Amino acid sequence: MSGTTEATAAGEVTRILEPGPATAGAPRSARSEPPAQRATWAEIDLDAIAGNVATLKAHASAPGLIAVVKADGYGHGLVPSAQAALVGGADRLAVALVEEGRALRAAGIDAPILVMTEPPPEAAPALLAADLEPTVYTAAFLAALDAAASGGPPARAHVKLDTGMRRVGVPEADWEDALRRVGAAGAVTLEGLWSHFAVADEPDHPFIAAQAATFERGLACARALGARPAVVHLANSAGTLHLPETHYDLVRPGLAIYGLEPSPGLAGDVPLTPALAWYSRLSLVKRLAAGEGVSYGLTWQPSAATTLGTVPAGYADGVVRALSNRGEVVTGGRRVGIAGRVCMDQFCVDLGEHGGRAGDEIALIGAQGSARVTADDWAAWLGTINYEVTCGVGARVPRRYLEGGRVRPSGPSTPEAGGGGTG
Ligand SMILES: Cc1ncc(COP(=O)(O)O)c(C=O)c1O
């Protein structure tokens, strides 16, 4: 094998292997060609999102579904995820921020969009101008909304009841007052009444039933006041999957539409398909002698000679530094360990005696044959949840959107470079 040589910091000579054709078993599929500018990219399977939405809707006992696409579609891309969810049969969309709702409107999406947290009162005009449906739980925001809507079409408010999460929402002691205020606000109609589960991902937790009962009290309070919300909604992914008695008019899943489970095994026999994979290609491969330290701090040294590969992705891309000497990736159809500290733009892997070539595909999240690394693996290594893992795939990582098994052509609503954008 031809190659060049390079002196290491330790003064020893390390062989740098030249790029070769991708090795057997390495490329996952012909469609995974990296974008021209970078050998690291995320692939989002929009058919998987559409299919998951259709599956969840068929599973739910509610007639409708709100797809939660906030936080850049949990890292999958705001606009493409929303479009795919609508293809799959989502009736409405939900975001956290007015800006996210505006980006969906700018992309031509005309489905009802719920903003799940109150923005500052000054944002009420912008929210209404984008025809977004606000969540309401404070008198200050309601007053700003009423003022902003007067003279125009009524604001369609979803009043959020705090049923025990205690993060946002109207506390039980104030339900009656808040519902009366909404009823009295001339430019506001009650579109929705809703709440959010705190422990639905822990199926045996007694607080699930307590919270559901509290929500029922809220509905009874509204009925007693003559309030008639157009829709009632409570269930997140976990509730959608295993609490049919909480589905009301709409289920409101986020994580599950991207094909992930809120906790292991929670989907039961509901088939979900993970939509996100993350790939790179080895940029450099070299032989390493026993004891030669790798990366900042030289925290990893092989006990015997080995082959080291460099991957052009780092913590600035979302390869969290805490994965140093801990995480694994797939290459050549098998898992290999991260060797040494993850740097800002790159990290190294121990390819062992199987070796590898520059250009070989790496699956950071994804599969090659039967070898696989999942967002749940990352969550276990990092002591976090899969939600944080997909949200953490950096904005610097280009997204490629697959539709019908093909890469969707890039356009204004399908950002390829600097991906994960809002279109
Ligand atoms: C208010 C609200 N509803 C629904 C969801 C969706 O939850 P999940 O992703 O667990 O389905 C979230 C997510 O954080 C949320 O904050």
The ligand as a Gaussian input file, in Angstrom:
#p B3LYP/6-31G(d) Opt

LIG

0 1
 C      -46.375000      21.528000      25.514000
 C      -45.841000      20.386000      24.753000
 N      -46.666000      19.561000      24.105000
 C      -46.231000      18.501000      23.405000
 C      -44.878000      18.225000      23.332000
 C      -44.415000      17.015000      22.586000
 O      -43.835000      16.109000      23.503000
 P      -43.191000      14.774000      22.971000
 O      -42.048000      15.170000      22.132000
 O      -42.780000      14.048000      24.200000
 O      -44.249000      14.090000      22.196000
 C      -43.963000      19.052000      23.982000
 C      -42.541000      18.775000      23.919000
 O      -41.713000      19.187000      24.670000
 C      -44.468000      20.177000      24.702000
 O      -43.637000      21.014000      25.345000

